[in-house]
Amino acid sequence: MTRLSVEILAADPVEPITSAGHAQLGIAVLAGIAVIVLLITRFKLHAFLALTIGSLALGAFAGAPLDKVITSFTGGLGTTVAGVGVLIALGAILGKMLADSGGADQIVDTILAKAGGRSMPWAMVLIASVIGLPLFFEVGVVLLIPVVLMVAKRGNYSLMRIGIPALAGLSVMHGLVPPHPGPLVAIDAVKANLGVTLALGVLVAIPTVIIAGPLFSRYAARWVDVPAPDRMIPQRASEELDKRPGFGPTLATILLPVVLMLSKALVDIVIDDPENTTQRVFDVIGSPLIALLASVLVGIFTLLRPAGFGKERLTPLVEKGLAPIAGILLIVGAGGGFKQTLIDTGVGQMILDISKDWSIPALLLAWLIAVAIRLATGSATVATVSAAGLVAPLAADMSTTHTALLVLAIGAGSLFFSHVNDAGFWLVKEYFGLNVGQTIKTWSVMETIISVVAGGLVLLLSLVI
């Protein structure tokens, strides 16, 4: 039984802050989510404020004392930020280093120089998947889509044939592969093994991104045939640099955190002795914080120095990299507060009690819950955080691999059918110069394919491992 599950199921000290029955708790959950949806969609309120108010509404509808609701929310917010805040910050710094040094452009240009014709969609999905490893989805879009537009225009390619694989690569990495915030929060919530989750996430991601990217793009290009909008093709920042970092060092810097975390997982499986010195060393260097910190420090020498960045430019670069993530940190933290409110009011235990009488597998239940919250709120991160809080008790009796699959089921569900209440929907629409209908036919359908394929692969893996 995982530590979090023990805490949730224990009668003391984690006694529910309300004595509401299952029916009232169910209504409270629906009301809390409805408040969040209404505030985000109708009143255009920032997700941080909406999640804060929604958490208070959830507690009020559940009949819990508001002082205890506030304590639950702030405690969950603090715990979540403490768990993933530093990782988000390090990822943002690494992403800024890649962008400003021209390292990302170097990878793009190197692969594109070796690709052409029918291989171009496969090159784009490879580029997006590699670039998307350390970057947030929004950062990846801003960084990569201008390149997609330039490639489509320069090579006279169908925009959707090139763009959909790039978007699929970014989205799959964002939803399924740590160290992205969503998977990290879910891993923390259900106390899954990060290395195992990372390995299984990559295993699920590869066929998923192939189906949703290069294969689906053939149909998307037929449904929506639009040219690359000239107004969205900016000058590439790296063209202003005297020199760019090399392809090999840049790729090694990006992959370093993944290699370190996978090495830790492999050593844990092979040695399986917490007192062993080798395993303890790998437990340290393979922790997400150390792995990402190592990548950032290595990046100073492999990315910034070759690009001519002196010591005086390092601090401004870090500051610029951290500035855009303030909103992300607050949303992730508030999502953690909402999750903790769900747990402390007894909703997690209610889900566990009710699901005992269901014939629905736990992994499918986790996927469905994440789908429902994703459709309602439009945020993959909110869906992941909230669903993880709801289904955490289900991980109590799961094996290490099945707990990791629970995280991936949540991540897959969180990507289902992005529509008008999702910021990513509008980002894609504007960059590609599409109307709402065209965006739904391409981007929204692609997201749904990712969710269904990944969810199906997770269920299939659960039968064989």
GUTOR-185602 format. One record per residue (C-alpha): residue number from 1; residue in one letter; x, y negated, z. Coordinates in pm, 1 decimal, padded with zeros to 6 digits. Each point is the difference from the previous one (the first is absolute). Layout:
REC     n   res         xx         yy         zz
REC   NUM     A          X          Y          Z
...
***
This chain:
REC     n   res         xx         yy         zz
REC     1     M    00000.0    00000.0    00000.0
REC     2     T    00144.5   -00338.0   -00096.1
REC     3     R    00064.2   -00263.9    00264.4
REC     4     L   -00259.9   -00239.6   -00140.0
REC     5     S   -00263.2    00272.2   -00009.9
REC     6     V    00073.4    00093.2    00360.9
REC     7     E   -00043.1   -00365.1    00100.0
REC     8     I   -00326.1   -00032.0   -00189.5
REC     9     L   -00148.5    00320.9    00134.1
REC    10     A    00109.0   -00048.5    00358.8
REC    11     A   -00271.7   -00109.3    00238.3
REC    12     D    00244.8   -00217.9    00193.1
REC    13     P    00141.9   -00255.8   -00054.2
REC    14     V   -00157.6   -00033.4   -00344.6
REC    15     E   -00361.2    00004.3    00114.5
REC    16     P   -00235.4   -00153.7   -00261.4
REC    17     I   -00078.8   -00362.8    00079.9
REC    18     T   -00368.5    00062.2   -00068.6
REC    19     S   -00250.9    00269.9    00090.2
REC    20     A   -00185.6   -00031.5   -00331.6
REC    21     G   -00127.7    00318.1   -00161.9
REC    22     H    00091.4    00124.7   -00344.0
REC    23     A   -00291.1   -00175.8   -00169.9
REC    24     Q    00087.0   -00339.0    00147.6
REC    25     L    00367.7    00048.7   -00079.7
REC    26     G   -00086.1    00092.0   -00358.0
REC    27     I   -00206.9   -00316.0   -00035.0
REC    28     A    00280.6   -00200.7    00159.0
REC    29     V    00252.9    00132.0   -00252.9
REC    30     L   -00227.7   -00082.0   -00292.5
REC    31     A   -00072.2   -00343.4    00143.9
REC    32     G    00367.4   -00073.7    00059.4
REC    33     I    00095.5    00101.4   -00352.5
REC    34     A   -00297.6   -00192.4   -00141.3
REC    35     V    00113.6   -00315.2    00179.2
REC    36     I    00350.0    00039.7   -00143.1
REC    37     V   -00135.1    00057.7   -00351.9
REC    38     L   -00240.2   -00294.1    00020.4
REC    39     L    00265.4   -00238.3    00130.6
REC    40     I    00253.2    00103.8   -00266.9
REC    41     T   -00234.5    00016.8   -00299.1
REC    42     R   -00275.0   -00253.6    00070.3
REC    43     F    00182.1   -00260.9    00205.1
REC    44     K    00349.4    00058.3   -00146.6
REC    45     L    00150.3    00014.5    00347.3
REC    46     H    00358.8    00119.5    00035.8
REC    47     A    00021.2    00371.5    00082.0
REC    48     F    00181.2   -00074.0    00328.1
REC    49     L   -00287.8   -00212.1    00128.8
REC    50     A   -00258.9    00241.1   -00138.5
REC    51     L    00162.5    00297.6    00173.9
REC    52     T    00024.8   -00193.2    00326.4
REC    53     I   -00367.4   -00099.5   -00005.8
REC    54     G   -00101.6    00346.9   -00122.7
REC    55     S    00178.6    00160.4    00294.1
REC    56     L   -00185.9   -00224.1    00244.4
REC    57     A   -00327.9    00079.4   -00176.9
REC    58     L    00073.6    00372.6    00019.4
REC    59     G    00056.4   -00022.2    00373.9
REC    60     A   -00311.1   -00211.2    00052.5
REC    61     F   -00223.9    00239.3   -00194.3
REC    62     A    00151.7    00290.5    00193.9
REC    63     G   -00095.8   -00170.2    00326.9
REC    64     A    00359.0   -00035.3    00121.2
REC    65     P    00108.9   -00286.0    00227.8
REC    66     L    00155.0   -00266.1   -00221.9
REC    67     D    00303.9   -00045.5    00225.5
REC    68     K    00084.3    00368.6   -00051.5
REC    69     V   -00065.0   -00030.7   -00373.5
REC    70     I    00244.0   -00289.5   -00016.4
REC    71     T    00258.0    00202.9    00194.0
REC    72     S   -00044.9    00294.5   -00237.7
REC    73     F    00031.4   -00219.4   -00308.0
REC    74     T    00306.2   -00192.1    00114.4
REC    75     G    00164.3    00318.1    00126.8
REC    76     G   -00054.8    00173.8   -00332.8
REC    77     L    00124.2   -00303.7   -00189.3
REC    78     G    00317.6   -00016.6    00206.6
REC    79     T    00068.9    00372.0   -00022.0
REC    80     T   -00047.5    00004.0   -00377.8
REC    81     V    00221.4   -00300.8   -00064.4
REC    82     A    00263.2    00142.1    00233.6
REC    83     G   -00007.9    00326.9   -00191.1
REC    84     V    00011.1   -00125.0   -00358.4
REC    85     G    00067.2   -00375.0    00013.8
REC    86     V    00378.5    00028.3   -00019.8
REC    87     L   -00028.8    00251.4   -00284.4
REC    88     I   -00226.9   -00232.0   -00197.0
REC    89     A    00244.1   -00285.1    00054.9
REC    90     L    00300.1    00205.6   -00114.1
REC    91     G   -00190.0    00117.9   -00307.0
REC    92     A   -00085.4   -00358.5   -00088.3
REC    93     I    00364.0   -00107.1    00034.2
REC    94     L    00116.2    00286.3   -00221.9
REC    95     G   -00264.0   -00088.5   -00258.1
REC    96     K    00113.8   -00363.3   -00004.0
REC    97     M    00361.5    00107.3   -00039.9
REC    98     L   -00094.8    00219.8   -00296.1
REC    99     A   -00194.6   -00279.1   -00165.8
REC   100     D    00239.0   -00291.3    00052.8
REC   101     S    00319.3    00189.9   -00078.7
REC   102     G   -00133.3    00130.4   -00328.2
REC   103     G    00039.8    00358.3    00120.0
REC   104     A   -00360.1    00086.9   -00083.4
REC   105     D    00040.6   -00146.1   -00348.0
REC   106     Q    00320.4    00200.5   -00043.2
REC   107     I   -00185.6    00326.0    00066.3
REC   108     V   -00282.6   -00102.6   -00231.7
REC   109     D    00230.9   -00102.5   -00283.2
REC   110     T    00217.9    00309.3    00027.5
REC   111     I   -00291.3    00240.7   -00021.4
REC   112     L   -00177.8   -00195.3   -00273.2
REC   113     A    00315.4   -00002.1   -00210.4
REC   114     K   -00017.8    00378.7   -00007.4
REC   115     A   -00375.7    00024.7   -00058.9
REC   116     G   -00222.1   -00078.4   -00293.0
REC   117     G   -00312.9    00105.0   -00184.2
REC   118     R   -00192.1    00275.9    00170.9
REC   119     S    00245.6    00018.5    00287.7
REC   120     M   -00065.6   -00361.0    00105.6
REC   121     P   -00303.8    00076.8    00225.6
REC   122     W    00209.7    00265.8    00174.8
REC   123     A    00284.1   -00247.2    00040.8
REC   124     M   -00239.4   -00253.7    00152.3
REC   125     V   -00141.1    00246.5    00252.6
REC   126     L    00354.3    00098.0    00095.8
REC   127     I    00104.8   -00362.0    00041.6
REC   128     A   -00307.4   -00086.1    00208.1
REC   129     S    00039.5    00306.0    00221.5
REC   130     V    00365.6   -00076.5    00072.6
REC   131     I   -00055.7   -00373.4    00047.2
REC   132     G   -00314.3    00070.3    00203.7
REC   133     L    00181.7    00208.5    00261.1
REC   134     P    00108.2   -00291.4    00221.4
REC   135     L   -00250.4   -00264.5   -00117.1
REC   136     F   -00353.8   -00090.5    00098.8
REC   137     F   -00251.0    00044.5   -00280.0
REC   138     E   -00059.3   -00372.6   -00038.9
REC   139     V    00374.3   -00069.4   -00010.3
REC   140     G    00047.1    00278.2   -00252.7
REC   141     V   -00273.1   -00142.3   -00222.4
REC   142     V    00146.8   -00349.1    00009.4
REC   143     L    00346.2    00140.1   -00072.9
REC   144     L   -00085.8    00259.4   -00264.0
REC   145     I   -00305.3   -00116.7   -00193.6
REC   146     P    00180.4   -00293.7   -00167.7
REC   147     V    00249.8    00257.1   -00128.0
REC   148     V   -00288.7    00218.6   -00121.5
REC   149     L   -00144.7   -00295.7   -00188.7
REC   150     M    00335.9   -00078.1   -00159.3
REC   151     V    00051.1    00361.7   -00106.3
REC   152     A   -00349.6    00021.0   -00147.1
REC   153     K    00044.7   -00322.4   -00195.4
REC   154     R    00359.1    00060.6   -00112.0
REC   155     G   -00058.0    00361.3   -00103.9
REC   156     N   -00355.4   -00048.6   -00129.9
REC   157     Y   -00134.9    00259.1    00243.6
REC   158     S   -00357.2    00026.5    00123.9
REC   159     L   -00014.9   -00192.4    00327.5
REC   160     M   -00204.4    00269.4    00174.2
REC   161     R    00225.3    00277.1   -00132.1
REC   162     I    00295.1   -00164.3    00175.2
REC   163     G   -00177.0   -00170.3    00291.4
REC   164     I   -00206.4    00287.0    00140.8
REC   165     P    00303.9    00226.8    00060.1
REC   166     A    00176.6   -00286.0    00180.3
REC   167     L   -00302.2   -00068.7    00219.5
REC   168     A   -00042.0    00372.3    00070.4
REC   169     G    00361.0    00030.4    00112.5
REC   170     L   -00031.2   -00294.8    00236.9
REC   171     S   -00337.5    00107.8    00138.3
REC   172     V    00094.4    00363.7    00063.3
REC   173     M    00314.5   -00103.5    00185.9
REC   174     H   -00200.7   -00251.0    00203.6
REC   175     G   -00265.4    00249.9    00107.1
REC   176     L    00190.2    00324.5    00046.4
REC   177     V    00369.9   -00054.8    00063.8
REC   178     P    00153.3   -00153.7    00313.3
REC   179     P    00158.4   -00242.9    00083.5
REC   180     H   -00303.0   -00187.5   -00135.1
REC   181     P   -00212.5   -00151.5    00280.0
REC   182     G   -00313.9    00210.2   -00054.0
REC   183     P    00165.8    00342.0    00022.6
REC   184     L    00221.7   -00118.9    00285.6
REC   185     V   -00299.8   -00113.2    00204.0
REC   186     A   -00182.1    00328.1   -00066.2
REC   187     I    00311.7    00198.9    00093.4
REC   188     D    00022.9   -00193.6    00325.1
REC   189     A   -00371.6    00041.6    00074.8
REC   190     V   -00010.1    00379.5   -00035.9
REC   191     K    00364.5    00049.3    00106.4
REC   192     A    00095.7    00176.1   -00321.6
REC   193     N    00359.3    00083.2   -00089.3
REC   194     L    00125.5   -00277.1   -00226.4
REC   195     G    00248.9    00214.3   -00192.0
REC   196     V   -00252.3    00273.9   -00072.7
REC   197     T   -00259.5   -00259.0   -00101.5
REC   198     L    00252.5   -00166.5   -00229.6
REC   199     A    00093.6    00329.3   -00166.4
REC   200     L   -00361.4    00108.7   -00048.6
REC   201     G   -00094.2   -00351.9   -00109.2
REC   202     V    00256.7    00009.7   -00279.9
REC   203     L   -00121.6    00348.4   -00095.7
REC   204     V   -00358.5   -00125.0   -00030.3
REC   205     A    00101.6   -00330.7   -00159.6
REC   206     I    00179.7    00147.2   -00303.5
REC   207     P   -00293.1    00180.7   -00168.7
REC   208     T   -00240.8   -00271.2    00116.3
REC   209     V    00194.5   -00281.5   -00161.4
REC   210     I    00040.4    00199.5   -00323.9
REC   211     I   -00374.3    00057.1   -00032.0
REC   212     A   -00107.3   -00350.6    00105.2
REC   213     G    00283.5   -00171.9   -00189.4
REC   214     P    00124.0    00116.9   -00340.3
REC   215     L   -00287.9    00241.9   -00062.4
REC   216     F   -00287.5   -00228.0    00101.1
REC   217     S    00158.6   -00299.0   -00173.3
REC   218     R   -00080.0    00160.9   -00338.1
REC   219     Y   -00371.7   -00037.7    00071.8
REC   220     A    00034.0   -00336.8    00175.1
REC   221     A    00172.7   -00140.2   -00311.0
REC   222     R   -00296.0    00111.7   -00213.4
REC   223     W   -00260.6   -00143.4    00237.0
REC   224     V    00172.6   -00334.4    00048.7
REC   225     D    00220.3   -00131.2   -00280.7
REC   226     V    00132.1   -00341.2    00101.0
REC   227     P    00327.0   -00179.8   -00077.0
REC   228     A    00244.8   -00110.9    00267.0
REC   229     P   -00106.7   -00351.0    00111.4
REC   230     D    00275.8   -00248.7   -00086.0
REC   231     R   -00073.9   -00216.6    00303.7
REC   232     M    00096.4    00284.3    00234.7
REC   233     I    00344.1    00071.1   -00150.4
REC   234     P    00247.9   -00201.5    00211.6
REC   235     Q    00373.5   -00035.0   -00032.7
REC   236     R    00185.0    00273.1    00184.8
REC   237     A    00186.7   -00134.6    00298.7
REC   238     S    00295.5    00229.2   -00060.2
REC   239     E    00081.9   -00173.6   -00327.2
REC   240     E    00128.8   -00292.4    00205.9
REC   241     L    00256.2    00218.0    00176.5
REC   242     D    00363.2    00021.6   -00111.7
REC   243     K    00008.8    00371.0    00069.7
REC   244     R   -00244.2    00268.1    00106.4
REC   245     P    00069.4    00301.1    00222.0
REC   246     G    00065.4    00328.0   -00177.7
REC   247     F   -00267.7    00259.8   -00067.0
REC   248     G    00161.0    00272.0    00213.4
REC   249     P    00057.6   -00207.6    00314.1
REC   250     T   -00349.0   -00153.3   -00023.9
REC   251     L   -00169.5    00337.9   -00034.8
REC   252     A    00207.8    00140.7    00286.3
REC   253     T   -00101.0   -00290.5    00224.3
REC   254     I   -00369.7    00052.1   -00071.7
REC   255     L    00013.6    00375.0    00054.0
REC   256     L    00220.4   -00012.5    00313.1
REC   257     P   -00291.9   -00018.5    00252.0
REC   258     V   -00178.6    00288.8   -00170.2
REC   259     V    00315.8    00213.4   -00002.9
REC   260     L    00068.2   -00068.5    00368.8
REC   261     M   -00357.4    00079.3    00106.3
REC   262     L   -00013.7    00317.4   -00209.0
REC   263     S    00338.7    00107.6    00141.3
REC   264     K   -00137.1   -00036.3    00351.8
REC   265     A   -00302.1    00212.1   -00088.7
REC   266     L    00219.3    00269.5   -00155.3
REC   267     V    00236.1    00012.2    00298.1
REC   268     D   -00296.7    00017.6    00241.4
REC   269     I   -00136.1    00300.0   -00190.7
REC   270     V    00333.7    00182.7   -00036.0
REC   271     I    00138.9   -00056.8    00351.3
REC   272     D   -00320.9   -00050.3    00202.0
REC   273     D    00185.2   -00073.5    00325.5
REC   274     P   -00059.3   -00345.9    00154.6
REC   275     E    00317.8    00038.3    00209.6
REC   276     N    00223.3    00072.9   -00300.2
REC   277     T    00244.8   -00286.1   -00063.5
REC   278     T   -00034.7    00013.5   -00378.8
REC   279     Q   -00377.8   -00013.2    00020.1
REC   280     R    00012.3   -00289.5    00245.2
REC   281     V    00228.2   -00195.0   -00234.3
REC   282     F   -00234.4    00056.8   -00293.6
REC   283     D   -00299.5   -00087.9    00218.4
REC   284     V    00157.6   -00341.6    00045.8
REC   285     I    00122.1   -00072.4   -00352.4
REC   286     G   -00316.8    00147.3   -00150.3
REC   287     S   -00237.2   -00211.0    00207.0
REC   288     P   -00188.8   -00251.5   -00216.9
REC   289     L    00147.0   -00300.8    00178.6
REC   290     I    00363.0    00109.1   -00039.3
REC   291     A   -00056.0    00127.5   -00355.4
REC   292     L   -00149.6   -00328.3   -00119.9
REC   293     L    00247.5   -00208.2    00197.9
REC   294     A    00285.5    00195.1   -00159.9
REC   295     S   -00145.8   -00065.3   -00344.5
REC   296     V   -00023.3   -00373.6    00069.4
REC   297     L    00357.9   -00017.2    00129.4
REC   298     V    00130.8    00204.2   -00293.2
REC   299     G   -00199.2   -00226.3   -00232.5
REC   300     I    00202.5   -00300.5    00114.4
REC   301     F    00305.7    00159.0   -00161.6
REC   302     T   -00163.1    00184.7   -00292.5
REC   303     L   -00260.7   -00258.9   -00101.3
REC   304     L    00078.6   -00346.6    00130.0
REC   305     R    00377.5   -00019.1   -00030.9
REC   306     P    00010.4    00113.7   -00366.3
REC   307     A   -00264.0   -00264.4   -00076.1
REC   308     G    00219.8   -00268.7    00151.8
REC   309     F   -00195.4   -00053.5    00322.7
REC   310     G    00218.7   -00148.6    00270.3
REC   311     K   -00054.4    00022.6    00374.2
REC   312     E   -00178.2   -00335.7    00001.1
REC   313     R   -00277.4    00139.5   -00224.7
REC   314     L   -00075.1    00307.4    00211.1
REC   315     T   -00205.7   -00169.4    00271.3
REC   316     P   -00221.3   -00197.3   -00244.7
REC   317     L   -00060.3    00320.3   -00198.6
REC   318     V   -00107.9    00188.7    00312.4
REC   319     E   -00228.4   -00285.7    00103.0
REC   320     K   -00163.8   -00009.3   -00342.1
REC   321     G   -00041.8    00377.5    00007.6
REC   322     L   -00165.5   -00005.5    00341.5
REC   323     A   -00235.8   -00292.3   -00060.9
REC   324     P   -00251.6    00180.7   -00226.2
REC   325     I   -00045.4    00294.3    00238.1
REC   326     A   -00151.6   -00199.7    00285.5
REC   327     G   -00348.0    00071.2   -00131.8
REC   328     I    00080.6    00366.6   -00057.8
REC   329     L    00130.6    00040.9    00354.5
REC   330     L   -00309.8   -00163.0    00145.6
REC   331     I   -00233.6    00213.9   -00209.9
REC   332     V    00185.0    00318.9    00090.3
REC   333     G    00003.6   -00102.3    00366.0
REC   334     A   -00369.3   -00088.4    00003.4
REC   335     G   -00072.0    00330.2   -00172.6
REC   336     G    00183.0    00168.7    00285.0
REC   337     G   -00209.9   -00197.7    00246.7
REC   338     F   -00317.8    00112.6   -00176.1
REC   339     K    00126.6    00358.5    00006.0
REC   340     Q    00071.1   -00018.5    00374.6
REC   341     T   -00345.0   -00145.2    00063.5
REC   342     L   -00148.1    00296.0   -00187.8
REC   343     I    00199.8    00239.6    00215.5
REC   344     D   -00065.1   -00170.4    00335.1
REC   345     T   -00376.7   -00021.4   -00055.3
REC   346     G    00001.2    00376.7   -00053.8
REC   347     V   -00058.1    00002.4   -00375.3
REC   348     G    00300.4    00224.7   -00060.1
REC   349     Q   -00131.7    00253.9    00249.5
REC   350     M   -00347.3   -00030.2   -00155.2
REC   351     I    00143.4    00087.4   -00342.7
REC   352     L    00173.8    00298.8    00155.1
REC   353     D   -00317.8    00117.8    00174.7
REC   354     I   -00218.7   -00038.4   -00307.6
REC   355     S    00249.7    00151.8   -00241.5
REC   356     K    00016.4    00321.3    00204.1
REC   357     D   -00342.8    00089.8   -00136.7
REC   358     W    00084.3   -00095.2   -00358.4
REC   359     S    00130.1    00234.7   -00263.2
REC   360     I    00196.8   -00287.4   -00159.6
REC   361     P    00377.0    00053.6    00027.3
REC   362     A    00179.1   -00258.9    00212.0
REC   363     L    00209.1   -00117.6   -00296.0
REC   364     L   -00308.9   -00056.5   -00215.1
REC   365     L   -00168.9   -00182.6    00287.6
REC   366     A    00303.0   -00228.8    00034.3
REC   367     W   -00006.4   -00070.7   -00375.8
REC   368     L   -00373.4   -00079.5    00004.1
REC   369     I    00030.5   -00235.8    00296.4
REC   370     A    00286.8   -00186.0   -00166.9
REC   371     V   -00200.7   -00020.8   -00324.9
REC   372     A   -00298.8   -00148.5    00181.0
REC   373     I    00207.9   -00265.7    00176.0
REC   374     R    00193.7   -00079.6   -00319.3
REC   375     L   -00322.4   -00054.1   -00194.6
REC   376     A   -00139.2   -00210.5    00280.9
REC   377     T    00298.4   -00222.3    00081.2
REC   378     G    00201.8    00005.5   -00324.0
REC   379     S    00325.6    00042.5    00191.4
REC   380     A    00206.3    00316.9   -00030.1
REC   381     T    00190.9   -00096.8    00313.6
REC   382     V   -00315.3   -00062.5    00204.8
REC   383     A   -00144.3    00329.3   -00126.8
REC   384     T    00315.3    00188.1    00096.1
REC   385     V    00031.8   -00154.7    00345.1
REC   386     S   -00369.5    00038.3    00087.1
REC   387     A   -00033.8    00352.8   -00136.1
REC   388     A    00316.4    00106.7    00181.8
REC   389     G   -00147.7   -00121.9    00326.9
REC   390     L   -00325.1    00184.2   -00062.7
REC   391     V    00149.5    00336.4   -00093.7
REC   392     A    00302.3   -00001.5    00233.6
REC   393     P   -00166.0    00246.4    00240.6
REC   394     L   -00033.8    00250.6   -00286.6
REC   395     A    00379.3    00030.1   -00009.5
REC   396     A    00005.5    00149.5    00350.0
REC   397     D    00028.7    00364.9   -00104.6
REC   398     M    00161.1   -00049.9   -00342.4
REC   399     S    00342.4    00124.1   -00102.3
REC   400     T    00274.7   -00245.2   -00098.0
REC   401     T   -00067.6    00043.3   -00370.9
REC   402     H   -00376.9   -00032.8    00033.7
REC   403     T    00038.2   -00313.9    00211.9
REC   404     A    00211.4   -00144.1   -00282.3
REC   405     L   -00268.0    00102.9   -00249.4
REC   406     L   -00258.0   -00178.6    00217.6
REC   407     V    00199.6   -00321.2   -00050.0
REC   408     L    00008.2    00058.2   -00376.2
REC   409     A   -00373.9    00073.1   -00011.8
REC   410     I   -00062.6   -00335.1    00169.2
REC   411     G    00239.9   -00172.8   -00237.3
REC   412     A   -00166.6    00156.3   -00303.4
REC   413     G   -00345.2   -00104.1    00116.5
REC   414     S    00117.5   -00355.2    00066.3
REC   415     L    00070.8   -00051.3   -00372.7
REC   416     F   -00347.7    00092.1   -00125.6
REC   417     F   -00168.1   -00235.1   -00253.4
REC   418     S    00146.0   -00344.3    00056.4
REC   419     H   -00264.2   -00259.8   -00085.6
REC   420     V   -00089.5   -00364.3    00053.1
REC   421     N    00066.3   -00006.7    00375.0
REC   422     D    00362.9    00106.6   -00051.0
REC   423     A    00271.8   -00263.4   -00046.4
REC   424     G    00189.4    00241.1   -00224.1
REC   425     F   -00295.8    00009.3   -00240.4
REC   426     W    00023.8   -00374.5   -00060.8
REC   427     L    00378.5    00009.4   -00016.5
REC   428     V   -00010.0    00255.5   -00282.0
REC   429     K   -00287.1   -00181.5   -00173.9
REC   430     E    00186.7   -00330.1   -00010.5
REC   431     Y    00339.2    00139.8   -00097.8
REC   432     F   -00142.8    00200.6   -00288.4
REC   433     G   -00248.3   -00265.6   -00109.1
REC   434     L   -00300.2    00235.1    00033.6
REC   435     N   -00363.2   -00062.3    00085.4
REC   436     V   -00171.1    00179.2    00288.9
REC   437     G   -00142.9    00277.5   -00218.7
REC   438     Q    00334.5    00071.3   -00164.2
REC   439     T    00172.8    00008.2    00337.8
REC   440     I   -00250.7    00256.9    00128.5
REC   441     K    00043.9    00218.1   -00312.4
REC   442     T    00376.2    00007.1    00045.2
REC   443     W    00128.5   -00087.2    00346.5
REC   444     S   -00299.9    00119.7    00203.5
REC   445     V   -00025.3    00329.7   -00188.6
REC   446     M    00374.8    00053.5    00034.2
REC   447     E   -00019.5   -00049.0    00377.5
REC   448     T   -00285.8    00249.8    00019.5
REC   449     I    00199.4    00256.5   -00198.5
REC   450     I    00293.2   -00043.3    00237.6
REC   451     S   -00226.0    00047.4    00302.3
REC   452     V   -00179.7    00309.1   -00131.3
REC   453     V    00308.7    00172.1   -00142.7
REC   454     A    00211.7   -00065.8    00308.8
REC   455     G   -00284.3    00108.0    00229.0
REC   456     G   -00046.2    00319.8   -00198.0
REC   457     L    00372.1    00077.0    00009.2
REC   458     V    00005.6   -00054.0    00377.0
REC   459     L   -00285.6    00247.4    00047.9
REC   460     L    00175.1    00247.8   -00231.2
REC   461     L    00325.6   -00030.4    00193.4
REC   462     S   -00186.9    00058.5    00326.4
REC   463     L   -00097.3    00346.8   -00128.9
REC   464     V    00353.0    00107.8   -00084.1
REC   465     I    00222.2   -00150.7    00273.0
***
